[in-house]
Amino acid sequence: YMSPCQNLNGANKTMTTEFILLGFSGGQGVQILLLLLFLAIYMLTIGGNLLIILLIVSDHHLHTPMYYFLGNLSCLETFYSSVILPRMLYSLLTGDRSISLIGCITQFYIFGILVTTECFLLAAMSFDRYLAICKPLHYTNYMSDRLCIQLTVGSWLGGSLAITITISFMSQLVFCGMNEIDHFFCDFGPVINLSCSNTRIIGTLVFIMSSLCAFPPFLLTWASYVCIIISVLRVPSISGRQKAFSTCSSHLVVVTVFYGTLIIVYVVPKANSLRELNKVFSLLYTILTPLVNPLVYSLKNKDVQEALKKIPTKLAFLAGFRNTQL
């Protein structure tokens, strides 16, 4: 697992080709409890997001820009959870916490693309809701199929470009000496802290990239919802205002937790107290957000609930059609 190399001072060191993910501390009982908890979260996350994708694809009433973005979000978070949780579950089940250097960088690369893409995609979704509520007469003209595709593709390309630049610098780092990562996945900070190369340039680069990928989408999202709330205040119906506020507030809570924890982890200077809470913040945006997004954005929606009610009828129709064919 080690091979000879030299550090910045020219002294011989051993190059690390494998890391140990320390994960969560605790005895065997705690590890079993965490295994069951994260397994349940993973199954609910995958099940909820796949259900949303299935409903959007199968029901033509959901073939609208809003559900197009929601379908992309659910697809993204299905992969998002699968990058982190299966590896964590394997470690909790077997006790094997080792991961190769290539595997570690690959995990961060895929995770980085997905989390950065989600930053842009959430901003695009908030912009769509702004147009639908604040500019209803011009909504169909503004939010065309072409614009939906452009916003989605732009989100994926922006996320991929930002992380590819980061990885191109990260792959040039040399790792030697300590190989224990105090985290449950290969996140940027804990990994480069183990490098014996000069990490000042890549640290500055990631700070700039994180700021560009987090702050503008976050501010755009908040601005969109502020405009939505102002527009909702003009609604004469009290029940209509309450329903709209309930929806907006739940969306704002989710995006604030997502963007807020990302900004704390990747942008805010690390005080000792924040370093100790790093795993907690990471849990919020890597595990909690993909779990609650299907509920907050989709399953509470009236159109999705109507589509859910149609499933038994569709299954009965398919079963009857299959029997007639036989």
N, C-alpha and C positions, 0 to 999 in steps of 0.2 A: 504493500500500500504506500510505500515511501520510496523516493528515488533522490539521488544527490542533486543539489542545486546551490546557488549562492544568493545571499541576501544583498541588500543595497550596499553594505559595507564590504562586500566581497568575501565574507566568512561563509564556510561551508555549512549548509543546512540540509534538511531532508524535505523534499517536495511532497506535499500532501496530495494524494489522488482519491481520497475517500474521507467523507465527513461523518460525524455522529450527530444526529438530531436529538437533542436532549428531551425535547417535548415537554411534558408536564411531570412535575415531581409527585411523589406519593408512593405508598406501598401497593401491593398486588390488588387489594380491595379497591383502592382508588382507581387503579388502571382498568379494572374490570368495569367499574361504574362509568368511567369516561368512554370505554369502548362501547358500551350499550347506549350511552347518551349520544355519542357522535354517529353511531350506526343508525339510530332512530332519526336523527337530524338529516343524515344523508339520504335515507329512504324517502322521507317526507319532502325534502328539497327536490330530488329527482322526480318523484311521483307528481308533485304539484306543478313543476315546470313542464314536464312532458304532457300532462293533462291540458295545460293552457295551449301548448303547441297543437295538440290533437284537435281541440275545440276550434281554434282559429282556422286551421286548415280545412276542417270538415264542414263548418257552418258558414254559408255564403253571407249571412248577415254580419259576420265579423270581419269581412274582407274590406276593412276601412283603414285609413292611415294610422289611427290610434292603435288598433289591434295588430297592424303590421309591425309597429315599433315594439309592442308588447311581446309579440311572437319572437322577434329578434332578441329581446331582453331575456326571455325564458330559455331560448336556445343558448345564448351566451352563458347564462348562469348554470345551465346543465353541465357545460364543459368546465366552467369556473370551479364548481364544487368538486368535480371529478379530478381536477389537478391537485387538490389539497387533501381531501378527506380519505380517499382509498389508501394513500400512502400512510396517513396517520393511523388509520384503522389497522393496517398491516403491522405497524410498529407496536401498537397496543396489544394486538393479538399474539404476536410471535416474540416480542421483545427485541427484535432486530431493528436497530435504529440507524444502521449504516446506509449511506447513499454515496454514490460515486461523484467525483467532481463534475463530470459531464452531465450526469443525471441531475445534479443540484442546479447547475446553470440552466439546463433545459427546463426544469420545473419553474424556475424564476422567470425564464423567457416567456413561456406559455402563460403563466399567471400574470405577468406584467402586461402582455398584449390584451388579455381579457379584462383586467381591472381598469386599464387606461381606456379601452374601448367603451366600457360601461360608463365612465365619466362623461364621455362625449354623447353617448346614446341617451343617458338620462336628461342631458341638456336639450337634446333634440326632441325628446318626449314632452318636456315642459314647454318648449316652443310651440309644439303641435297643440297642446291644450290651451295655450295663450291665444293662438289664432282661432281655435274653435269657440272659445268663450267670449273673447274680447272683440273678435272680428268675424262674427258668424256669417255675415252676408258675403264676405269675400273669401271664406275659408276654402271652398272647393277650388277657387281660382289659384290661391296661394299654395295650398298643400296638395299639389298634384302627385300622381304616381311617380313621376320623374324626380320631383324634389324629395319624396320619401326615400327612393333608392339612393339618390345623391347623398342625403344626410347619413344613411346607414353605411354606405360604402366609405364615405368620408370618415365616419367614426372608426371603422375597422382599420382603414389605412393610416389614420392619425395615431391610433394606438400601436399599430405594428411598427411604424416608423420611429416613434419615440423610444420604444423598448429595443429595437434593433440597434439604434445608435448606442444605447447604454450597454447592451451585450457586447458590441464590438470592442468597447473599452474594457469591459469586465473580463472578457476572455483573454486579455493580455496580462492580467494580474498573475502573480506567482504566489502560491499558498504553501507555507512551510511552518513547521512547528506544531502549534495547537490545531486540532481538527474538530473540536466540539462546538456545535452551533447551538446556542441557548435559545432555541425556538422550536416550533412544531412543523415548520417548513422552511425552505431555502429562501428567506427574504433577503433583500439587498443589504441592509445594515449589518445584521449578524454575520453575513458571509464575508463582506469586505473587511470587517474587523479582524478577521483571521489572516488577511493577506500580509505578506512581508514586503510587498511593493509599495510605492508611493501612491496613496489613494486620494490625494488632494484634488487632482484634476477630475477624476470620476465622481468624487463626492460633490464637487461644485456643479458638474454636469447634471447629476441626478437632482440636485436641489433646483436647478433652473427648469429641467424637464418636468419635475413634479409640480412646480409652481404654475407652469404654463398649462399643464394637463388637468390641474385640479381647480385653481382659482377662477379662471374665466368660465368654465362650465358651471361651477358652483354659483357664481354671481349671476350668470344668465338664468339659471334655474330659479334662484330666489327672486330675481326681478320679474320673471314670468308669473310666479305665484303671487307676488305683491299686486301685479296688474289684475290678476284673476280675482283676488280677494276684493280689490276696489270695485271691480265690475259686479261681483256677487252682492256687494252691499247695496247695489241699486235694484236688486231683485225685490219686487213688492211682497212676494210670498215668504212668510216666516219659515215655513217648512222647507221651501226651496233653498233659502239661505243656510239653514242648519245642515241640510244634506250636502250642499256644496262645501261649507266650512269643514264638515267632517271628513270629506274626501281630501280636500286641500291640506288639512292639518296632518292627516296620516301620511300623505305623500311627502310633506315637508319634514316630518320626523325621520322618515326612512332616508331621504337624500341628505339630511343634515348629519345623521349618524354616519352614513357612508363617506361623504366628502370630509366631514370633520375628523374622523379617525384617520383617513388617508393623509390629510394635511398634518395632523399631529405626528404620525409615524414618519413621513417622508420629508416634510418641510420644516416643522418647528425644531429649533435646536434642542438636542437631547440633554435634559437635566437628568440627574440620577433617579429622581422619582419617576420621570417619564420612561426611562429605560426599564424600570421594574414593571411598569404597566404596559409595556410594549406588546406582550402576548395577549393581554386583555383587549387592547385596541384592535389588534390584528384579528382576534376572534370575531369582533363586531362586523368588520367589512368582508372577511373571507367566508364566514359560516352563517352569521345571523342574517345578513342582508339577502343572500340567495334564498334563505328559508322563508322570510316574510314577504318578499316582493310579489310572489304569486298571489298571496292573500290580499295585500294592500292594493296592488294595481289591477288585479284581474278578478279573483274569486268573489270579491265584494261587489263587483259590477253587475248591474241588473241584466245586461245583455249576455254576459257570461253565465249567469245563473239560469237564464232562459235556455241557453245552449246546453247546459248540463241536464236540464229537465227533458230535453229531446233525445238524450242518449239511449234510454231504455226503448223508446219507440223505434229509433234507428236500428238498434240491436235486434229487436223483434222482427223488423222488416227484413234485415239481412238473414236472420235465421229462417224465416218463412221462404225467402227467395232461394236459399240454399236447399231447403227441403223439396221445393218444386223442381229444382234442377236435378235432384237425385231421383 
